Amino acid sequence: MCQDINEHSYVERLQNQVQDLEAQYQTLLQQESNISSAHLMVGHPTVGIESAPGSWVPLHPDPPQVNVSPTSMSISSLGVPTHDPLSFEATLFEAIKLSGCDPLRAESPNLLFSSISAALNNINALDLLKSMDLQSLNAAVNNYIHFIHAHYPLLVGEEVRAKFAIMMRPDYRPGQIAPAEELVIYLVVILGMTTAPQFRSVQLFPQMLYYSALRTPGLFDNLGSIAMTQALILIAVYSLYDPAAGSSWHILDVVSSHCLSMGWHLISSSLGNGIEGTARAWAFWTLYSLDRMAGASMGRPFTIANDDLVTVPVPGMRTPGPSDDTGYLSGPLISYYRLLYRARRNPEAGFAHWSSQFDEWCTTTKTGVNEYIAAVPRTDEWINSMYKYIDLVYYQGLLLIPQFNTEFPTITPEIQQLYTSDLIYRASKMVGLSFGVHRYPLAWTAGYKAFATGMSYLFCVALRDRSTINLPEVYHVCTACINLIEGLAVKFDGLIGYARFLVRGVDMMLRLYNVEGRNSSIAHDPHFLYTPYSDAIPRSPNSGIPRPPDVADLHVRRFRSLSRLYLRAMEDIRLKYFPDTKDIYETREVTIGV
């Protein structure tokens, strides 16, 4: 009886506590509803780079109201004419308004262009730019020159600095230079901040600047200008580092179609004015490199599908200007992407043929570096770092050459010979360890490349003799790949499935190679049956549907084939070292935890 009374009093106390919490919650809601709608930053002092990004927003005399009409975020509000929904501008903004969080499938809306950014509608991009201290902006421009421009010398460094200085003058007003040229400078700052480690915690500012810059009046008045094409390519570059820029797939497709429609891939387009011709050539080849990098990393078809139609010569070793000492390897990297395209287009030539081609590319590129430093002396540290970078690109190319039967992946004698060779083993090991060194900034394409590298390394280890396996090495190489994927998945959450599978694959190998004897409980662990693991491999929504697969499905099947080869190899190892479990696994009579 006493027990019943205690239980009854306990229930009453619990109900009273719940009612009290509900009353507090209702009071809090009432207080929030009575808060003045005044701008949150009114009266706040000017702050520097260490402060919250919202502190950089310039105060507006008439703060926007919360109840913004649904039409305020339409395409027309971004300065794009809506009379032709099939126009280039409308198509581009449809790509931008898709989130890039899942690079493989652009399905969700871009929140930067939803009602959440309605408060930015009345903010001018130039005012937003000037609201930040000049020292931080100069740091962003310098980072663009030394990082982005080093890979894609789309612009001229001296011109970028000169136009940036003009726009930062106190008497400068929007429109004094062409709107497309203004957009280029905005994107330089945006990319510089997005890819700089010191700005990694304040990504909201470049996103707000990006949103405001796209609303510049008259932005699409001259689509055929070089500046406009350069701006579009920079948007594509930005989408590699921030999903708020839009869907990389769609943006690359739209911008590539625009560039090809103007004939910039033809040699005739580079005739005439030498400066303009050079700018067009670099614009096309920069776009070409972006397309090849994205396609090769993800296993997707290339947008610029046929090299035979391209007649613009590949630039050679670039000679930097006096204040533009970057980008000299861009020409050899273009040749690298063209070689990779031919290797993927003609796999019948065999791995030996294409690896010799990559060997020649590596040797030629190092020779070009030697010729460059003969004219411009460099330190031994700089030279060694360049050689290591060239070797890293070379090894990455080797890992992208092999292609598999995506329908029925089997360990053929050719695959057995290739992945037991020291060349592929050393390549996957070096590339994997490099991911542990170069952590920031990286494009989302590195996530897919890290998964392919990690699986290639595990597959090599699974096929090698067990006595040669170095388990700490397995841990370090795969941890570097996993950490990189998980780091990128903070922004690009479509990558998280690949990290999870790689984690389970590593766990499988470490546990199997750490046990001795068939009496271990590992012999009865269903985790070592490859069928359950196949369900963990990322799938496309189209898998199993009787219709032609989309691009995403083709990509997933290509990665799944490499994963299945590894799982098949691990199954063979299990049957070799634990032969008594063969009948158990075939009948699926496995007891968990025995």
N, C-alpha and C positions, 0 to 999 in steps of 0.2 A: 504493500500500500504506500509506504514511504517512497518507494522507487517511482511509483506512478505520479506522486505529487512533485517530485524533483523533475521528472521529465516534462510535466505540464508547465512548471515554472520556467524551465529552460526554453520551451517553445514560446512562451509569452515574452520573455526577454528578447529572444531573437526577432519576434514580430515587432516589438517596440523599436529595436535598433534599425530594422528595415524601414519602418515608418519615419523614423528620425532622419535617416539618410535621404529618403524621398523628399522630405520637407526641405532639407538643405539644398538638394538639387534644384527644386522648383524655385527657391529663393535666388540661387545663383543664376538661373535662366532669366528671372525677372530683372536682376541687376544688369545683366549683359544687354538685355533689350532696351534698357534706359540709357545706355552709354551714348554720349554725343557722337554724331556721325562725322565730327571734325577729323581732318587728316591726322593720322597717328604720329607723323613726323613734325607737326607744328611745334615750334619752340625748341626743337632739338638742335644742338650745336653742330657745326661742320666737323666731320670726322675724317680719319685717314683710312688706309688700306686695311688696317687690322680690324675695323669695325664691321658690323653686319652689312650685307649688301643693300638692304633696304635703306640704309642711311645715305646712300649715294643718290637716291631719287630726288631730283630738284623739286622744291615746293611749288605747287600750282595754285594760283589765286582762287580758282573755283574747283575744289576737289570733286572728282566724279562721285556720283551717288552709287549706292550698292545695287539698286534695282535697275540694272542695265537691260535694255530691251534685247531679246534674242537675236535680232537682226544686226546688232552692233558688231558682231564678230564674223559677219559674212565676208566673202571674198572681196566685195566692193569696199568694205571698210579698210582693207589693206591696200587700196589704190589700184585694184585690178579691175578692168572693165568686164562686166558680166554679160554683155550683149552676145558674146560668142563663147559658149562653155567649152568649145573645142580649141580655143586659141592657145598659143604657147603659154601665155601668162597664167591662164586659168588652170592649165594642166600642171604647170610648175607648182602653183600654190596648193593644188590638191595633193601633190607629193609632199610638200612641206607640212601640210596639216595632218599628215599621218605620223604617228610616233615611230621613232627608230629604236625603241627599247628591245624589240625582237627583230634583229636584222634579217632573219630568214623569212619572216612573214610580217608584213606591215598591215596589221588589222585594227589596232586600237588608235583612237584619235590622239593628236598631239595636244597635251594639256596647255602648252604655251599659247596655243591659238584657240583656246576655249574661253568661256566666260570668266575663268580665273584671272585672265590678264586684262579684263575690261578697264581696270584702273590705269593701264598704260596707254590708253587710246589718245589721251590729250598730252602725252609727253613727247617732246621733240627729241630726235636722236642726237642732234648736235648739243642740245642742252644737257642731255644725259651724259654725253661724252665729256663735256667740260665740267661736269659736276665732280669729276674725279681729279685727284691731284696729278700734276704733270709728271712727277717722278714715276708714279706707278704706270702711267700710260706709256712713257718712254721705255720702261722695262718690258711692257707687253710688246711694243714694236720691235725691240731688240730680240726678244725671244722668238718672234715670228721670223725675223731675218736669219737667226742662227739655227732654228729648228725646222720650221715648215719650208722656208725658202731653200734650205740646204737640200731638201729632198725634191721639191718642186719649184724650180726657178722660174715661176710663171711671170713674175714682175721684175722690175729693176729696182734694186735696193735703194739707190740714190733718189729715184723718183718717189718711192714710197715715203721716205723721210721728208722730202721737200713738200709733198702734198699734205702730209700730216702736220708739218709746221704751219702751213697756210691755214688749215682748218682750225688750228688751235689759237690763232690770233684773236685778240679781244674784239676786233672790228669785223671778223668774218661772219657772213650771213649765209644760210643755206641757199644753194643755187649759184654761188659765184664760180664754182667749177661744176662740171657735168654731174648730174645725179648718180650716174653709174660709177664715176670716179670716186664720188663720196662713199658709195656703198663699198667699193674696194677697200678704202681706208678703214671704214667701220669693221669690215671683216678681218682686216689685218690685226686690229686691236682685239677683236673677239677671239681669233685663233691664238694670238699671242698669250692672252689670259687663260684660255682653255687648256693650253698645253704647257703652261708654266707651273712647276711644283709649288711656288709660293702663292699661287692664286687658287689652288685646288679646292679650298674651303669656301670660296666666294663665287661659285659658278652662276649664281643668279644674276650678277651684273652683266656678264656677256650675253646671257639669254635675253635680258630686258633690252640690251642694246641691239641685239639681232632682231627682236620683234619690232622695235621702233624704226630701225634702218630700213626694213622691208616696206614700211609705210611712207617712204620718201616720195613726195610728189614728182611726177614725170619720170619715174624710174624706168619704165618700159617704153619710153618714147623712141629709143634708138636701139632696137634689139640686135642689129647687125654690127654694133660698134665693138671694138676690141675690148674696151673697158667692161662692157656688159658681159661679154663671154668670160672674161677673167673673173668677174664677180660671181657668175654662176658656177664656175669651177671651184672657187673658194667656198661656196656654199656646200658643194659636194665634199670638199675636204673637211669642212666643219662637221658634217653629218657623220664622219668616221669617228669623231671624238665625243660628240654630245647628241643623244637621241632627240633633244629639243629642236635640232636643226631640221628634222624630218627624216623620211625613209631614204637611206642611202641608195638602195636598189632603184627606187623610182626616180630619184633626183639624177643619178648617173645615167639612167635611160633617157630621161627628158633632155638633159644637157648634151649628151652624146648625139642624140638625134638632131638637136639644134645645130651643133658644130658640123656634123656631116652634111646637113641640108645646105649649109653655106659653102660647102666644098673645101673646107680647110684641110682636109686630108689629101688633097690633090696638089701636085707640084705647081699648077698654074696659079693657085691662090697665094703662093709665096713670092710671085713675081711682082715687079714694080718697086715701090718704096722699100728699101732694105730694112729699115727699122720696123715698119709695119709687117713686112713679110716674116722677119725673125720672131716678132711677137705672136703672129698667127701660128707659126710652126711650134713654138714652145707651148702655146695654149693647147694645140691638138695633142702633142706628145705627153703633156702633163695629164690631160684627160685620158689618154690611152693607158698611161701607167696606172692611174687610179682604177680604171676598169679591169686591167689585167691583175692588179693586186687583189681586188675584191673577188674577182672570179676564181683566181687560183687558190686563194685562202679558203673559200667556201665550197669549192667544187661546182660552182654555178656556171652556166654558159656565159660567154663574153658578150657584152653589148655591141662593141665594135667587132663584128663576128668574122670578118675576112680581111686578113692582112694583104691579100693580093690586090685589093682595091686602093691601098694606101701607097701614094707615090711621093709624099713629102719625105725628103731625106732625113735619116736619123741624125740628130746633132751629135757631134763628137765630144771629146773631152772639153768641157766648158772652161773658157778663160775668164776668171773673175775680174771685176773692175777694182779700182783702188779702194772703195769702201764696200765692196760686195764680194767678200772672200768666201763664198759658199756656192754650192750647187755644181761643183766641177765633176761630180760623178753621175750627174743626171743622164748624160748621154749614154754611158755604159749601162746604166740601169734600164734605159729604154731597150737597148739591145738584149739585155737579160730577159725582159718581159716578152719580147718577140721570140726569143729562143724557147721560152717556156710555152708559148702559144703553139709553136710548131711541134714541140714534144707531146703536148696533150692532143694535138690534132692527128698525129701520126704515131700512135704507140706501137704499131707493128714493126717499126724500125728497131725496137729493142732498147733495153736499158743501157747496154754497153755503148751503143751509138750515141745516144743523147748525153750520157755522162761524159763522153769524150768531147762533145760540143761544149758542155759546161766547163770542162777542164780548160779548153782553149779560151773561153770567155774569161775565166779567172786569170789566166796567164796574161792575156792581152790587157785586161784592166789594170793589173799591177804594173805592167810595162808603161801604161799611160800615166800612172801615178809617179813612176820614176822620172818620166820625161817632164812632168809638171814640177816636181820638186827640184829638178836640175835648174829650172829657170827661177823658181821661187823656193829657196832653201827652207827646210822645215826641221824641227827637232826629231830626234830618234823616237821619242814617245809618240809624237803625232804620226810618224810614218808607220810605227808598229800598230797603232790603233786603226789606221786605214787598212792595213793588210788583214787584221783580224776581222774588220767589218766586211771586207770583200770575201774572206773565207766563210763568214757566217751566211752571207747571201748565197754563196755557192752551195753550201750544205743544205740550205733551205730549198734550193732548186732541186737538188737530188731527191729530197723527200717527196717532192710534188710530182716527180716523173711517173712512178708506178701507178698503174690503173688496174682495177680489179673487175671481175664479173659481179656486178651489183645484184644480179638475180640469184646466182648460185655460187657464192664465194667459197672456194675450196683451196686448200694448200697444195698447189701444183708443184712439180719439181722446180719450175722456174722461180716461183715465189719462195720456195724453200732455199734455193741457192742464193737468191737476192738478199733475203733478210737474215741469212746466216753469214753474209759477207762482212768483213771488217769495215767496208766503206759505209754501208747504210747504218751499221751499229754506231760507228764513230760520228756520222752525221746527226743521227737522232740524239745522241748523247750531248754533242756540242750545242745544238740548237736548244735542246731542253734546258741545259744549264744556263744558257744565255738569258732565258726568260727569268731566271732568278736574279740576274744582275740589272737588266733594263726593265724596271717596273713601271716607270711613269715618265712621260705620257705615252700611251699606246692606243692605237685605233682598235675598234672592235674586231677587225680582221685578224688581229693577233690571237684572239680567243679561239677561233676555229683552227688557226695554225698550231696553237699550243695543244689542242686536243689531238690533231692528227700527228703531231710530233710525239706526244706522250704515248699514243697507241702504237705508233711505229716502233718506239723504243721498247715497250713491253712485248710487242710481237717478236722483235729481235731477241730479247732476253729469253722468251719462252722457247724459241727454236734452238738456242745455243746449249752447249753441254752444261749440265747442272753444276759441275765442279768449277766452272769459270764464273759463276754468278757472284757478284759483289752486292750483297743486300743493302749496305749503306748507300752505295751508288744508286741503286734502284730507288731508294727512298728520296735521295736528294734531287735526282733528275725529275721524277714524277711530281714531287712536292713543288718544284719550281713551276711546272706546267699548271698544276692545280691552283696554286696561289694566284697565278696570273689570270686564269679564267675567272676565279671567284672575285678578284679585284675588278675586272671589267664587268662582271655580272651585277655589280652594285648599280651601274647605269643601264647596262644592256642585259636585262634579266632573261632574255631568251637563251643566254649562254649557260645558265645554271644547270640545265640537264646534262650538258657535256661534262661539267666538273663533277657531278655526282657519279656518273658512270665511270669516269677515270679514277675516282676515289675507290670505288668498289673493285675495279680491275687491279689497282695496286694492292688493295687489301687481300685479294685473292692470291696474288703472287707471293707477297710477304708471308702470309700464313702457311701456304703450301710448302714454301722452301725453308721455313723455319721448323718444320716437324720432321721427325725421323721415326720410321716404323709404321706398319700398317695398323697397329692397335690403337693409334691415336684417334681421339674423337673427330679429328679432321676428316677421317675416312668416311664418316657417316654424316658429314655436314652438307646439306642440300645446296649451300652457296657455291659448291664446286661443280654443280651440274650446269652446263652452259645454257640450257633452255631457260631457266628463270632469269639469267642475266640478260638474255636477248630482249626481254621485256623492258629492261632498264635503258636500252639504247634509244635515244630520241627518235620519235616517229613524226611523220607528217599526218595532218588530218585526212589526207587523201589515201593513206595506206589501206589497202584492201578494197578500195572502191574500183569497180571495173570501168575505168575510163583513163585516158592518157594522164599521167602524173604531171603535176605542176613543177616549176623549177625547184621549189622548196623540197618536194618529195624526191626529186633526183639527187639533190644535195644530201639529204638525210640518208638515202639508200647507199650513196657512195661512202659516207662515213660509217654506216652500219656494216658495210662489207668488211672494212678493216677491223672493226670491233668483233665481228663474228669469226674472222680468221684467228684473232687472238684467243677468243673463247674456245674455238676448236682445238687450238694448240694446248691450252690449259687442260682441256678435257683429255687429250692424249697423254699429257703428263700424269694426270690423276690415275688413268687406267694403267699406266706403266708402273707407277710406284705403289698403287693400291689396287692390284688386280682383283682382289677378293670383292671389291665393291661393284664390279661390272654388272652382275646380274641384278643387284639391288637397284642400280640406277636405271637399268633398262625396264624394270617392272615398276619403277617409281615408288617402290616400297621403302621409303627413307624415313627414319625416325629422327626427328629434330632433337638435338641435345643429348643423344645417346653417347 
